[in-house]
C-alpha cells in the first residue's frame, strides 16, 4: 500500500506533528479495527515503533498514522520539509498481522 507523508503544518524538530496519510480504502483493506496499534519498522532503522490507531480520528476521515518517531525518521533522512503539494511518498509493506515496514518510494 502507498502512503503520503503528512505534517500538521508545524515542522517541529522533535518530530511531533508528522505522520503518513493512507487512503481510507487501503486502511480498511489492510488494517483491522480490532488492532489497537501498529508496529512499524522504518527503512534504515533497527527497531519497530508502536503507533496507536485506537482513536476515532484514524477510523473517521483522518487516516493518518501519526507518531513523532516517524517525524524524527523523516528529519534524519532530509525529508522533513518539502515543496508545496509535493510531500514524499512511501510504501507500507505488510509483514504479518499488525506489523508493517515503511520504505521511501
N, C-alpha and C positions, 0 to 999 in steps of 0.2 A: 504494500500500500504506500502511496505517496503522501507527503506532508509538506507544509509550507511553514517556514519559521515565522513566529509571531512575537510581537512586543506590544506592551500596553501603552506605548508612546513615551515611556520614561526609560532611558538607557542607563540603568544602574550598573556600576562596576561590580557590585556584589552578585550580579546575575539575576536578581529579582526582576520580575515582570516579563520574563521570556518564556516561550513555550513553542509547541508545534501544533499547528492547526491541521486537523484531518477532516476529510469530507464526512458528513454525517452518515452517508450510505456505507462508507468503509468502516466507520466506527461501529455501526450496527452489525456489519458482517463479521468483523474480526475481534471485536471486544465484547465480552459478556457482561451484562448488568450485574450479575452476582459477584463479579470480581470487585473488590474494594480498592485495589491498587494495581498498577502495572510495574513490573520490573523491567527496567530499561538499561541496556548496555550501549553506551555511546561510542561511536567509532573512535579508536585510538585509546580508549580508557580500559582499565583492568576490572573495575568493579561495577556491578549493577547498582542503579539508583532506584528508589521506590517512589512512585508518583501516585498520589491519591486521585482516584477517579470516582469516589463515592460522594459525589456532590451534584446537586440539581443542575448547576450550570453546564457541566460536562454532558449530561444526558438531555439537556434542553437545546437551545440554539447556539451554544458556545462550545464547540467540540475541540477545545484546545487542551493539550497535555501540558500542564504548567508545573515548572519546578526550577528553582534558582540554579541547580546543578546544570540544567540544560543551558541556562544563560552563561554560566562560567565556561562551559564547554565551547559555546559559540564565540565568546570573547577570546578564549585561548587559541582558537582556530581562525582568528581575524574575520569572523562572520557576525560580530555583534552589532554592526551597523551596515545599512545597505541603502542603495538609491531608492528614490520614490517608486513605489509599485514594483520593486524588484527584490523581494526577500529571497534568501537562499531556500533551496528545495532539498528535501531529504526523502529517503525511503525507509520504511519501517518493515522489518523482516520478522515475521512470527517465528520464534524459536520453539516454543512449547507453551501450552496453557496461557498464562498471562505474562510471558517473557518475550520481549522484542529487542532486536538490535537495530540501532538507528545509524544510518550512513549518509554522508553528503552525496548528492547526485552531481 
